[in-house]
Amino acid sequence: MGAHGKLGFILLASPLVLWLSLLIIIPHIDLFILSLQEKIGVRQYQTSFANYMTFFSEPLYLRTFLRTAFMSIVATVLTLLIAFPISYYIAKIARGRLQSVLFLMCLVPFWVSELVRTFGWMILLRETGIFSNFLQWSGIVSGPVEFLYNDAAMMVGLIYTSMLFMVVPLVTTLESLDDSMIEAGYDLGGNGYNVLREIIIPHAMPGIVSGSIVVFMLSLGNYLTPIMLGGKDSLWFTEMIYSQFIVRFNWELGAAFGFLLLGLSSLIVWGALKLSGQTLEKTMG
C-alpha cells in the first residue's frame, strides 16, 4: 500500500475511530473507573469492588436482575414465535407489491419514537380504552377493566417494540433459501413439520440467533416500556440503575450496576450461542 493508499485509509477510518472512542470506549472506561470508587467520607473515596459486592449481597438487586433476564428471555421467545411465520410469509409466499406492503407495515410503527408507541398502548389498555370498552359493550364484563400495570401489558409492549428487529434478519435469511430445497423436501416424502425442522429452521438459524440476540439485549436494557406499562412495581433492573444515578445520586453504584448488566447479559448471550452451536461472526456476518 502506497502513501496515498495509507492516507486514504486513515481518512476513511478516522470518523469511525473517533465515534467509537469518544462515544463508546472513553465513556465506558471512565464509567468503569467510577464504579470502582467506594465512598468512605465526604468527598473521600478508595478503590475497591465494594459496589459490585453490594449487588451480590443485597437479595433485592440480584432477584430484580434475574427477573429482568427471565422476562427478557420470555419476550425474545414470544417475539420469535410471532415473527417467524410473518417473516416466512413475507419472504417466501408474498410477492411483488404485497411483499413490500407487508414489510412496510412492520416498519411504519418505528417511524415514531418509543415513547409515542408506548403511550399508544397505554391509551388502548387503560380503563377507558378500546379493549375495556369493547368488553363492556359485548357484555363480557360489567365494568371497566384495567389492563395496564402488570407483566402481561409489559410483555405486549416489549414484543411490539422489538418485533422489527426480529423480522428483518429472519426475512433476510429466509429470502436466501432456494425454493427448490423446500420442494425437494416434499418430493422426498416429507411433511410440513419435517420440512420446517430439517430445512427451513436450520437455514434460518443465523437469522434466528442474531434476531434473538438483538431482541434480548433491547428488552433487557429497556426502560420506558417496563416503567410505563408495568408500573412502579415492575422491578426492572434498568429502573434500579436510573434510580441510583438520578434519584439517589449514587453514581458509583449506578456505574457498577451498569457494568454488571453488560457483563451478565453478555454471559447469557454467550451461553445461548454455545447451546445453539452458532458463533457471533456467523450470525452477525
Phi, psi and chi 1 to 4 in degrees:
 res  aa     phi    psi   chi1   chi2   chi3   chi4
   1 MET       -  126.7 -178.3 -176.7  -64.5      -
   2 GLY   -78.6 -179.1      -      -      -      -
   3 ALA   -63.0  -40.2      -      -      -      -
   4 HIS   -67.0  -37.4  -67.8  -70.5      -      -
   5 GLY   -65.5  -41.8      -      -      -      -
   6 LYS   -65.1  -41.0  -70.0 -178.9  178.9  179.5
   7 LEU   -63.5  -41.9  178.8   60.8      -      -
   8 GLY   -63.2  -41.3      -      -      -      -
   9 PHE   -63.3  -41.9  174.5   77.6      -      -
  10 ILE   -63.9  -42.2  -68.0  173.4      -      -
  11 LEU   -65.8  -37.1  -68.7  175.8      -      -
  12 LEU   -72.2  -36.8  -71.4  172.8      -      -
  13 ALA   -83.2  -20.9      -      -      -      -
  14 SER   -58.1  -47.5  -65.9      -      -      -
  15 PRO   -59.4  -40.9  -23.8   34.5      -      -
  16 LEU   -65.6  -44.3  175.6   62.1      -      -
  17 VAL   -63.5  -42.8  172.3      -      -      -
  18 LEU   -64.2  -41.9  -72.8  173.4      -      -
  19 TRP   -62.9  -47.2 -176.9   79.8      -      -
  20 LEU   -65.0  -39.9  -69.5  174.0      -      -
  21 SER   -71.6  -49.8  -59.5      -      -      -
  22 LEU   -76.6  -32.7  -63.5  177.5      -      -
  23 LEU  -103.6  -16.6  -61.4 -179.1      -      -
  24 ILE  -124.9  -60.5  -61.2  178.8      -      -
  25 ILE   -67.9  -54.8  -62.1  176.2      -      -
  26 ILE   -62.7  -47.3  -65.6  176.6      -      -
  27 PRO   -59.5  -37.6  -25.3   35.6      -      -
  28 HIS   -69.3  -37.6  -84.3   74.9      -      -
  29 ILE   -63.4  -44.9  -68.1  174.9      -      -
  30 ASP   -63.2  -39.8 -173.6   49.7      -      -
  31 LEU   -67.5  -37.4 -154.4   62.3      -      -
  32 PHE   -66.4  -42.0  178.9   69.0      -      -
  33 ILE   -61.7  -39.9  -66.0  173.5      -      -
  34 LEU   -63.4  -37.2 -177.9   63.7      -      -
  35 SER   -67.7  -17.9   70.6      -      -      -
  36 LEU   -91.2    1.9  -63.5  176.6      -      -
  37 GLN   -91.2  120.9  -58.8  -60.2  -53.3      -
  38 GLU  -104.3  125.2  179.0 -171.9    5.8      -
  39 LYS   -79.3  122.0 -169.9  172.3 -175.2  178.7
  40 ILE  -115.7   -3.6   57.6  176.2      -      -
  41 GLY  -176.3 -174.7      -      -      -      -
  42 VAL   -66.0  113.1  179.2      -      -      -
  43 ARG    55.6   29.3  -64.4 -175.2  179.2 -178.9
  44 GLN  -120.3  126.9  -66.3 -177.9  -11.8      -
  45 TYR  -133.9  155.2  -60.6   89.8      -      -
  46 GLN  -135.5  152.4   67.2  178.5   11.9      -
  47 THR   -81.2  124.6  -57.7      -      -      -
  48 SER  -165.0  174.4   72.4      -      -      -
  49 PHE  -101.2   24.1  -71.2   94.6      -      -
  50 ALA   -60.7  -38.0      -      -      -      -
  51 ASN   -65.0  -36.2  -66.3  -44.5      -      -
  52 TYR   -71.2  -37.6  -68.6   92.2      -      -
  53 MET   -67.5  -27.7  -64.8  -52.2  -61.3      -
  54 THR   -60.4  -37.3  -59.7      -      -      -
  55 PHE   -61.0  -43.9  171.2   81.7      -      -
  56 PHE   -81.8  -21.4  -65.0   99.8      -      -
  57 SER   -88.7  -18.8   61.4      -      -      -
  58 GLU  -102.2  111.0  175.0   55.5   54.9      -
  59 PRO   -57.5  -33.3  -23.5   33.4      -      -
  60 LEU   -62.7  -41.2  176.3   62.3      -      -
  61 TYR   -65.6  -46.8  -63.4  148.2      -      -
  62 LEU   -66.2  -40.9 -176.8   58.3      -      -
  63 ARG   -65.4  -38.1 -174.7  168.5   65.4 -110.9
  64 THR   -66.0  -41.3  -59.2      -      -      -
  65 PHE   -64.8  -44.1  175.9   80.8      -      -
  66 LEU   -61.9  -39.9  -66.9  176.0      -      -
  67 ARG   -65.0  -42.7  166.8 -175.5  156.7   81.0
  68 THR   -62.4  -44.1  -56.9      -      -      -
  69 ALA   -64.3  -43.0      -      -      -      -
  70 PHE   -64.0  -46.5  174.7   76.1      -      -
  71 MET   -64.6  -34.4  -65.7  -69.8  -73.8      -
  72 SER   -68.0  -38.3  -61.4      -      -      -
  73 ILE   -64.8  -43.6  -67.5  172.4      -      -
  74 VAL   -61.4  -43.7  172.6      -      -      -
  75 ALA   -61.7  -38.8      -      -      -      -
  76 THR   -65.3  -44.5  -58.1      -      -      -
  77 VAL   -63.8  -45.8  172.3      -      -      -
  78 LEU   -65.4  -38.5  -67.8  177.1      -      -
  79 THR   -62.5  -41.1  -56.1      -      -      -
  80 LEU   -64.3  -43.7  174.2   60.9      -      -
  81 LEU   -63.9  -34.9  -67.7  176.4      -      -
  82 ILE   -79.9  -40.3  -63.2  171.8      -      -
  83 ALA   -75.7  -29.2      -      -      -      -
  84 PHE   -63.0  -51.8 -165.8   90.1      -      -
  85 PRO   -64.1  -34.3   17.7  -29.8      -      -
  86 ILE   -63.5  -45.6  -64.9  173.8      -      -
  87 SER   -65.7  -39.9  -57.0      -      -      -
  88 TYR   -64.3  -40.5 -176.1   82.7      -      -
  89 TYR   -65.3  -42.3 -172.0   86.9      -      -
  90 ILE   -65.4  -41.7  -66.9  174.6      -      -
  91 ALA   -81.3  -36.8      -      -      -      -
  92 LYS  -116.6  -16.9  -51.0  -53.6  -66.0 -178.3
  93 ILE  -112.6  -51.4  -61.5  177.3      -      -
  94 ALA   -67.0  146.1      -      -      -      -
  95 ARG  -135.0  152.1  -68.9  -69.7 -176.9  -91.4
  96 GLY    61.7 -130.9      -      -      -      -
  97 ARG   -66.2  -34.2 -179.7  171.8  -63.2  179.0
  98 LEU   -61.1  -40.6  176.8   60.5      -      -
  99 GLN   -61.5  -43.9 -172.2  179.3   45.5      -
 100 SER   -65.7  -40.3  -58.3      -      -      -
 101 VAL   -65.6  -42.9  168.7      -      -      -
 102 LEU   -65.0  -41.9  -69.1  175.5      -      -
 103 PHE   -66.7  -36.9 -166.3   81.2      -      -
 104 LEU   -65.5  -36.1 -175.1   63.2      -      -
 105 MET   -63.7  -32.4  -70.4  175.6   63.1      -
 106 CYS   -73.1  -27.4  -65.6      -      -      -
 107 LEU   -87.1  -34.0 -177.2   63.1      -      -
 108 VAL   -54.7  -44.2  164.3      -      -      -
 109 PRO   -58.0  -23.1  -25.3   35.4      -      -
 110 PHE   -88.5    6.2  -68.2   82.8      -      -
 111 TRP   -78.1  -13.6  -70.2   -0.8      -      -
 112 VAL  -113.5  165.0  -62.6      -      -      -
 113 SER   -71.1  161.5   68.6      -      -      -
 114 GLU   -60.6  -34.4 -178.1 -177.2   -4.0      -
 115 LEU   -62.6  -43.9  179.9   62.3      -      -
 116 VAL   -65.9  -42.0  174.6      -      -      -
 117 ARG   -63.1  -39.5  -63.5 -162.4  -58.7  -90.9
 118 THR   -68.6  -39.7  -54.6      -      -      -
 119 PHE   -61.5  -35.2  -92.8  124.2      -      -
 120 GLY   -60.5  -43.0      -      -      -      -
 121 TRP   -67.7  -34.3  -82.1  108.5      -      -
 122 MET   -63.2  -39.6  -66.6 -177.1   69.8      -
 123 ILE   -65.5  -38.6  -66.6  172.2      -      -
 124 LEU   -71.7  -36.9  -69.5  173.5      -      -
 125 LEU   -96.4   -6.2  -61.9  175.1      -      -
 126 ARG   -72.2  173.6   63.5 -176.6  179.1  177.8
 127 GLU   -59.5  -33.8  -72.1 -175.8   -4.0      -
 128 THR   -99.8   15.7   56.9      -      -      -
 129 GLY   -80.1  180.0      -      -      -      -
 130 ILE   -63.4  -44.2  -66.2  176.3      -      -
 131 PHE   -64.4  -44.9  -64.5  144.2      -      -
 132 SER   -63.5  -42.9  178.5      -      -      -
 133 ASN   -66.0  -36.7  -72.2  -26.1      -      -
 134 PHE   -65.8  -42.6  174.1   77.5      -      -
 135 LEU   -63.3  -37.7  -68.3  176.5      -      -
 136 GLN   -70.2  -40.6  -65.5  176.5   73.0      -
 137 TRP   -64.9  -37.6  172.5   80.2      -      -
 138 SER   -80.4   -6.9   60.5      -      -      -
 139 GLY    83.6    6.4      -      -      -      -
 140 ILE   -68.8  -38.0  -62.0  176.6      -      -
 141 VAL  -126.6  159.5  -63.3      -      -      -
 142 SER  -100.3   -9.7   57.5      -      -      -
 143 GLY  -147.1  175.7      -      -      -      -
 144 PRO   -58.9  145.1  -21.3   32.8      -      -
 145 VAL  -120.3  128.7  180.0      -      -      -
 146 GLU   -94.8  112.3  179.5   64.5   85.2      -
 147 PHE   -94.7   -7.6  -69.3  101.3      -      -
 148 LEU   -83.5  168.5  -76.9  174.4      -      -
 149 TYR    62.6   49.8  -48.2  125.6      -      -
 150 ASN  -152.8  172.2   52.9   61.8      -      -
 151 ASP   -65.0  -33.7  -71.5  -14.6      -      -
 152 ALA   -65.3  -44.8      -      -      -      -
 153 ALA   -64.0  -40.6      -      -      -      -
 154 MET   -63.9  -38.9 -177.4  173.9   62.8      -
 155 MET   -66.4  -39.3 -167.9   61.4   62.1      -
 156 VAL   -59.4  -44.6  168.7      -      -      -
 157 GLY   -64.5  -41.7      -      -      -      -
 158 LEU   -64.5  -42.7  -70.1  174.1      -      -
 159 ILE   -65.3  -45.6  -66.0  171.5      -      -
 160 TYR   -62.9  -40.4 -179.8   75.3      -      -
 161 THR   -67.3  -30.7  -58.5      -      -      -
 162 SER  -102.0   -4.6  -53.9      -      -      -
 163 MET   -57.2  -45.1 -177.4   60.6   64.9      -
 164 LEU   -60.3  -35.9  179.8   66.6      -      -
 165 PHE   -74.6  -10.9  -58.5   98.6      -      -
 166 MET   -96.0  -36.2 -175.7   69.3   78.2      -
 167 VAL   -67.5  -43.9  168.4      -      -      -
 168 VAL   -59.9  -53.0  169.2      -      -      -
 169 PRO   -66.2  -31.2   20.0  -31.1      -      -
 170 LEU   -68.7  -43.8  -75.2  175.9      -      -
 171 VAL   -61.9  -40.8  169.0      -      -      -
 172 THR   -62.1  -46.3  -58.3      -      -      -
 173 THR   -72.8  -37.2   53.6      -      -      -
 174 LEU   -71.0  -31.5  -72.3  171.2      -      -
 175 GLU   -65.3  -27.4  -80.2 -175.1  -25.1      -
 176 SER   -81.7   -4.9   64.5      -      -      -
 177 LEU   -80.1  121.3  175.6   60.3      -      -
 178 ASP   -67.2  130.4 -165.6  -21.3      -      -
 179 ASP   -60.7  -28.2  -68.7  -20.2      -      -
 180 SER   -65.9  -26.4   61.3      -      -      -
 181 MET   -65.7  -41.5  -64.5  -73.3  -68.0      -
 182 ILE   -67.5  -43.4  -59.8  175.7      -      -
 183 GLU   -62.1  -39.3  -64.1  173.8    0.7      -
 184 ALA   -63.9  -36.2      -      -      -      -
 185 GLY   -62.1  -42.2      -      -      -      -
 186 TYR   -71.2  -37.5  -75.3  108.7      -      -
 187 ASP   -64.0  -29.1  -68.5  -19.4      -      -
 188 LEU   -86.6   10.6  -67.6  173.1      -      -
 189 GLY    97.0    5.8      -      -      -      -
 190 GLY   -78.5  150.3      -      -      -      -
 191 ASN   -98.3 -176.9   52.9   33.2      -      -
 192 GLY   -58.8  -40.7      -      -      -      -
 193 TYR   -65.7  -43.1  172.8   74.5      -      -
 194 ASN   -65.5  -42.3  -69.3  -27.3      -      -
 195 VAL   -63.5  -40.7  170.8      -      -      -
 196 LEU   -63.7  -44.0  177.7   66.7      -      -
 197 ARG   -74.7  -39.7 -174.0 -173.8   64.0 -177.8
 198 GLU   -93.4  -23.2  -58.7  -66.0  -21.5      -
 199 ILE  -119.2  -56.6  -61.8  175.8      -      -
 200 ILE   -69.5  -51.8  -61.4  176.1      -      -
 201 ILE   -64.5  -46.0  -69.7 -179.0      -      -
 202 PRO   -58.2  -38.4  -26.9   36.7      -      -
 203 HIS   -69.3  -35.6 -176.5   86.3      -      -
 204 ALA   -86.3    0.0      -      -      -      -
 205 MET   -57.2  -43.7 -171.9   56.2   67.7      -
 206 PRO   -57.0  -40.6  -25.4   35.3      -      -
 207 GLY   -68.8  -37.2      -      -      -      -
 208 ILE   -62.7  -46.7  -67.6  173.3      -      -
 209 VAL   -68.9  -45.7  174.9      -      -      -
 210 SER   -65.4  -41.4   61.5      -      -      -
 211 GLY   -64.5  -39.7      -      -      -      -
 212 SER   -66.0  -38.6  -63.1      -      -      -
 213 ILE   -62.3  -47.0  -69.9  174.1      -      -
 214 VAL   -64.0  -45.8  173.7      -      -      -
 215 VAL   -64.5  -41.4  170.6      -      -      -
 216 PHE   -62.9  -46.1  172.1   74.4      -      -
 217 MET   -66.4  -38.1  -61.1  -60.3  -75.1      -
 218 LEU   -65.4  -42.1  -73.0  174.7      -      -
 219 SER   -67.5  -42.3  -60.9      -      -      -
 220 LEU   -63.5  -37.4 -165.8   69.7      -      -
 221 GLY   -94.9    6.3      -      -      -      -
 222 ASN   -70.3  142.1 -159.6  -47.4      -      -
 223 TYR  -120.3  -47.2  174.9   76.6      -      -
 224 LEU   -63.3  -49.5  -79.8  176.0      -      -
 225 THR   -61.6  -50.0  -58.9      -      -      -
 226 PRO   -61.7  -37.1  -23.7   34.9      -      -
 227 ILE   -71.6  -44.9  -63.2  -58.4      -      -
 228 MET   -81.0  -34.6  -63.3  177.6   66.7      -
 229 LEU   -98.7  -29.9  -62.2 -177.7      -      -
 230 GLY   -89.2  -18.4      -      -      -      -
 231 GLY    87.0 -179.5      -      -      -      -
 232 LYS   -69.5  -17.4   62.1 -179.4 -179.7  179.2
 233 ASP   -99.7   19.9  -62.8  -35.4      -      -
 234 SER   -68.9  -22.6   59.8      -      -      -
 235 LEU    53.2   62.2  -71.6  178.5      -      -
 236 TRP  -106.7  138.4 -150.7 -105.0      -      -
 237 PHE   -65.2  -34.8 -164.1   66.4      -      -
 238 THR   -64.0  -28.8   49.0      -      -      -
 239 GLU   -64.8  -37.1 -179.6 -173.6    2.4      -
 240 MET   -67.4  -38.2  -73.3 -167.9  165.7      -
 241 ILE   -63.5  -45.6  -62.4  175.7      -      -
 242 TYR   -59.2  -42.5  174.7   87.3      -      -
 243 SER   -62.3  -41.4  176.9      -      -      -
 244 GLN   -65.7  -39.0  -64.2  -60.9  -28.0      -
 245 PHE   -76.9  -49.0  -84.5  105.8      -      -
 246 ILE   -95.8  -40.2  -53.8  -59.1      -      -
 247 VAL   -86.5  -49.6  179.0      -      -      -
 248 ARG   -95.4   -8.8  -59.2 -177.1 -179.0 -178.5
 249 PHE    55.9   30.6  -63.3  101.1      -      -
 250 ASN   -99.0   76.6 -168.5  -14.2      -      -
 251 TRP   -65.4  -31.5  -76.6   42.5      -      -
 252 GLU   -63.2  -48.1  -64.1   78.5   21.1      -
 253 LEU   -70.2  -37.0 -171.8   58.5      -      -
 254 GLY   -62.6  -40.1      -      -      -      -
 255 ALA   -64.9  -40.7      -      -      -      -
 256 ALA   -63.2  -42.6      -      -      -      -
 257 PHE   -62.7  -38.6  -78.4    3.0      -      -
 258 GLY   -63.0  -42.3      -      -      -      -
 259 PHE   -72.0  -32.5  -90.1   93.6      -      -
 260 LEU   -66.2  -39.0  -76.6  167.2      -      -
 261 LEU   -62.4  -43.1  179.9   65.5      -      -
 262 LEU   -64.6  -46.2  175.0   62.6      -      -
 263 GLY   -68.2  -46.5      -      -      -      -
 264 LEU   -69.9  -36.3  -66.7  173.1      -      -
 265 SER   -67.8  -37.9   60.4      -      -      -
 266 SER   -64.0  -36.3  -60.3      -      -      -
 267 LEU   -65.0  -40.2 -176.2   62.9      -      -
 268 ILE   -64.8  -42.7  -66.6  173.3      -      -
 269 VAL   -63.8  -42.6  170.0      -      -      -
 270 TRP   -60.2  -42.9  176.8   82.2      -      -
 271 GLY   -63.6  -39.4      -      -      -      -
 272 ALA   -65.6  -38.5      -      -      -      -
 273 LEU   -63.9  -40.7  -72.5  172.0      -      -
 274 LYS   -65.0  -42.5  -70.6  -63.2 -178.4 -177.8
 275 LEU   -66.4  -34.7  -71.3  174.4      -      -
 276 SER   -85.6   -8.1   62.6      -      -      -
 277 GLY    72.8   15.8      -      -      -      -
 278 GLN  -101.2  166.6  -61.3  -69.3  -48.4      -
 279 THR  -122.3  154.4   61.6      -      -      -
 280 LEU   -62.8  -36.8 -167.3   60.6      -      -
 281 GLU   -64.3  -39.6 -179.8 -178.5   -0.9      -
 282 LYS   -72.0  -41.8 -177.6  178.4  179.1 -179.5
 283 THR   -74.2  -35.8   56.6      -      -      -
 284 MET   -90.6  -14.9  -62.3  -57.6  179.8      -
 285 GLY   -87.1      -      -      -      -      -
